[in-house]
């Protein structure tokens, strides 16, 4: 065998090994994605079918949930509750999580920043049901005083505005949308804080010095100048965090509790994941179907936020 | 009187001393070059002068630094940084901000202007002084990151000039530029020294020889020699200085 022949053989062997290797990796890639598409496919096939049977999309998005003996129904109250609590929870989560992230990312010379960082790291992995339980406990303790001294007088003062305001502000029940939003925000805070902190920590020193040289006050340097450098990462974190809390069930069990009707946010409030959890366990076919429809709606909300985050990030 | 005066300045980072007793006075409306090999403490001196050193938690500073006879450590840090602006080794415009915004930002944040008209005038004049106006006048809204490296550095000069500073610190401002842009920045400095004091850090002796009026040679955290640039380069009084300016000490 000539030297050239030998070289050709070696090249051929290498190409085969290369193909085998690439094929294996592709297979692993497929294996990772298959469950995702199976879940999405299953939810949408059954969900869309259910939505059609229960009275069409508009009715499904606005109507009351079906009782076991009805043919049609929707998830209107759940959708409203989820949107309200998610938006509130996300706003609160960003309002606290972002400055906290700046603090633990940028103020490393402060001793307490390390303590805060450790705390946030633990909190991000916390069982969410424990967070719900905690908020429930706080709410139980604080509710009466809060109502007596703050919310009763407040609701009397603002009542001339109109009856609609009592849907939002008034004496609280033990279960209410604000407790739900608080629990969701506690899940969101460490998430936003950690991503903000790592974004700030990755700012290069020349840019940091430029920020302090031009920004003047430390507040300006951190929150105006350097924020421009990290805004994409933080926006992505905020969107992904919002998607995460929109689908959370456990923290709402003790806080929002769930409801079948449109009701004031000061009392038990419905949420889409709570309805999925509840309805899928019932023995009634129509409610199970509505759970699938609700799951499809929830998935749509979350996937939309994900896609926005992908495009913006 | 000297514009800036260092008296027995000492700086250490943690346990390691970086500046070990520097005395230096910097005359007004001139270019003073601080030169020396890497690690001699040149950049640290600049960062003391506008107190950016305070961003480094492990840095310890002692001694006195005077600006117009006033101890800078007693001054309001915002006022100090307004008077003492800085240009950095790596062009560092703020990302995601337009050319205009990069220059305007400091003025807005420090509330140095009243109204949009005045803001525009100040930005325009800063860009003109930095000799960038003609190149960017039609695309002020473009992201600063799209400018070339040399333009970005002149944008940073404009950002500093917008404050109308009394002292301009330049930390190896041409280290990342090609010869053509280096020449532009050097010519710019020669123009600017008519209005302000420039402290130029360089590790490239020929640059100090070309544009500085005074030069100080630093070695291992101390000033070996300082005086008029001409003297330092033609009749150095110290063996180390001679080695350095003739390129035999890095």
Interface residues (C-beta under 8 A of the other chain):
Chain A: X108 X109 X204 X206 X207 X208 X209 X210 X211 X212 X213 X214 X215 X216 X217 X220 X224 X225 X228 X229 X231 X232
Chain B: X47 X50 X52 X55 X57 X78 X81 X82 X85 X86 X88 X89 X90 X92 X93 X94 X95 X96 X97 X105 X106 X109 X110 X156 X159 X160
